[in-house]
């Protein structure tokens, strides 16, 4: 899941070198924290949060295979 989110985020931003994804694992859930360059935050969130919602949906779908709940947080 971490690699998936990182790959998707790098495709969206202008500065792919600055994309960082960290995972905080719990017993039944994983929190993925996505950090991008300050200029790229808008590109990752999208208009009215549509891109962020799509990223969350994709990661959530892939987390079902692992039997865990995934939460994506965009931090700056």
C-alpha positions as CSV (number, residue, x, y, z in Angstrom):
1,X,0.0,0.0,0.0
2,X,2.8,2.4,0.9
3,X,4.5,1.8,-2.5
4,X,1.2,2.2,-4.3
5,X,0.5,5.6,-2.7
6,X,4.1,6.8,-3.3
7,X,3.9,5.8,-7.0
8,X,0.6,7.6,-7.5
9,X,1.7,10.7,-5.7
10,X,5.0,10.9,-7.6
11,X,3.0,10.8,-10.9
12,X,0.9,13.8,-9.8
13,X,3.5,16.3,-8.5
14,X,6.1,18.5,-10.1
15,X,8.8,17.5,-7.5
16,X,8.6,13.7,-7.2
17,X,11.9,13.7,-5.2
18,X,10.1,15.4,-2.3
19,X,7.3,12.8,-1.9
20,X,7.5,10.9,1.3
21,X,5.1,8.3,2.6
22,X,5.3,7.0,6.2
23,X,3.2,4.2,7.6
24,X,1.9,3.9,11.2
25,X,0.7,0.4,11.6
26,X,-1.9,-0.6,14.2
27,X,-3.5,-4.0,14.9
28,X,-6.2,-3.7,12.3
29,X,-5.4,-0.5,10.5
30,X,-2.6,1.4,8.8
31,X,-2.3,5.2,8.7
32,X,-0.4,6.4,5.6
33,X,1.0,9.9,5.9
34,X,1.7,11.5,2.6
35,X,4.1,14.5,2.6
36,X,4.8,16.5,-0.6
37,X,6.5,19.8,-1.4
38,X,4.4,22.9,-0.3
39,X,3.9,23.8,-4.0
40,X,2.4,20.4,-4.8
41,X,-0.1,20.1,-2.0
42,X,-2.9,21.5,-4.2
43,X,-2.1,19.0,-6.9
44,X,-2.4,16.1,-4.5
45,X,-5.7,17.4,-3.0
46,X,-7.3,18.5,-6.3
47,X,-10.4,20.6,-6.9
48,X,-12.8,20.1,-4.0
49,X,-10.6,17.2,-2.8
50,X,-11.4,14.9,-5.7
51,X,-7.8,13.7,-6.3
52,X,-7.4,13.1,-2.5
53,X,-10.6,11.1,-2.4
54,X,-9.5,9.0,-5.4
55,X,-6.2,8.3,-3.8
56,X,-7.9,7.2,-0.6
57,X,-10.3,5.0,-2.5
58,X,-7.5,3.2,-4.4
59,X,-5.5,2.7,-1.2
60,X,-8.5,1.5,0.6
61,X,-9.3,-1.0,-2.1
62,X,-5.7,-2.4,-2.0
63,X,-5.8,-2.7,1.8
64,X,-8.8,-5.1,1.6
65,X,-6.4,-7.7,0.3
66,X,-4.2,-7.4,3.4
67,X,-7.3,-7.5,5.7
68,X,-6.5,-4.1,7.2
69,X,-8.2,-0.7,7.1
70,X,-6.1,2.0,5.5
71,X,-6.3,5.8,6.2
72,X,-4.5,8.3,4.0
73,X,-3.5,11.6,5.6
74,X,-2.0,14.4,3.6
75,X,0.4,16.4,5.7
76,X,2.5,19.5,4.9
